[in-house]
Amino acid sequence: MPTQQQQRPAANGANKPVHTVRHRSIKATIWKNETSNGPMYNVTVVRSYREEGGEWKDSHSIGYDDLMNVAALMYEAHAYISSLRAKENGAKSPPSRRGS
């Protein structure tokens, strides 16, 4: 099962990920960028590996054996972004009228 991490924007204004989902050596990171048309979300995917010297590195190359893990992480990322967008759209909706 994928692990999830939620992160908040840095105090210094640097763009930090809003959410990270991991499964084994694969990590999907969700980024939020404010645009003139409202927020836009992007996802980056990296695979971590350890070199012979023990140093950890990241790669954007995904092997056959990791493809289904990436697909699962993309599903999780899509669901998370969908929930964020639903909250944002809900906050912008005018109050409903009752009794009309």
C-alpha positions in Angstrom: 0.0 0.0 0.0 1.4 3.4 -0.9 2.5 5.7 1.9 1.4 9.4 1.9 3.0 12.6 3.1 1.3 16.0 3.2 3.5 19.0 3.1 2.8 22.7 3.6 4.2 25.8 1.8 7.5 27.0 3.2 7.5 30.2 5.2 10.0 31.8 2.9 7.6 31.5 -0.1 9.4 28.6 -1.8 7.1 26.3 -3.7 6.9 23.1 -1.7 5.0 19.9 -2.7 1.4 19.8 -1.4 1.4 16.0 -1.2 3.7 13.0 -1.8 2.7 9.4 -2.4 5.3 6.6 -2.3 5.2 2.9 -3.1 8.5 1.0 -2.7 11.1 2.9 -4.7 8.7 5.1 -6.6 7.6 8.6 -5.5 4.9 10.8 -7.0 5.0 14.4 -5.8 2.1 16.8 -6.3 2.8 20.5 -6.9 0.4 23.4 -6.8 1.1 26.5 -9.0 -1.1 29.6 -8.8 -1.9 30.9 -12.3 -4.1 33.7 -13.6 -6.7 31.0 -14.3 -6.6 29.6 -10.8 -4.5 26.8 -9.3 -2.8 24.3 -11.6 -1.5 20.9 -10.3 1.4 18.9 -11.7 2.8 15.6 -10.7 6.4 14.5 -10.9 7.5 10.9 -10.6 10.9 9.6 -9.6 12.5 6.2 -8.9 15.0 6.0 -6.1 18.0 3.7 -6.2 21.2 3.1 -4.3 24.5 3.1 -6.0 27.2 0.6 -5.2 28.9 3.2 -2.8 25.6 3.4 -0.8 24.6 6.8 -2.0 20.9 7.3 -2.9 20.0 8.8 -6.3 16.8 9.6 -8.1 16.0 8.7 -11.7 13.1 9.5 -14.0 13.6 6.3 -15.9 10.9 3.7 -15.0 11.4 0.0 -15.7 8.8 -2.5 -16.8 8.6 -4.0 -13.3 7.6 -0.6 -11.8 5.0 0.4 -14.4 2.0 -0.9 -12.4 3.3 0.9 -9.3 3.5 4.1 -11.2 -0.1 3.6 -12.5 -1.3 3.1 -8.9 0.5 6.2 -7.8 -1.0 8.2 -10.7 -4.4 7.0 -9.6 -3.7 8.1 -6.0 -2.4 11.5 -7.3 -5.5 12.0 -9.5 -7.8 11.2 -6.6 -6.0 13.6 -4.3 -6.0 16.5 -6.8 -9.7 15.8 -7.6 -10.5 16.2 -3.8 -8.5 19.5 -3.7 -10.2 20.8 -6.7 -13.6 19.8 -5.3 -12.8 21.7 -2.1 -11.7 24.8 -4.1 -14.8 24.7 -6.3 -17.0 24.2 -3.3 -15.5 27.3 -1.6 -16.3 29.4 -4.7 -19.9 28.2 -5.1 -22.6 30.7 -4.1 -24.7 29.6 -1.1 -27.8 27.6 -2.2 -31.2 29.1 -1.8 -33.8 27.2 0.2 -37.5 27.5 -0.1 -37.5 29.1 -3.6 
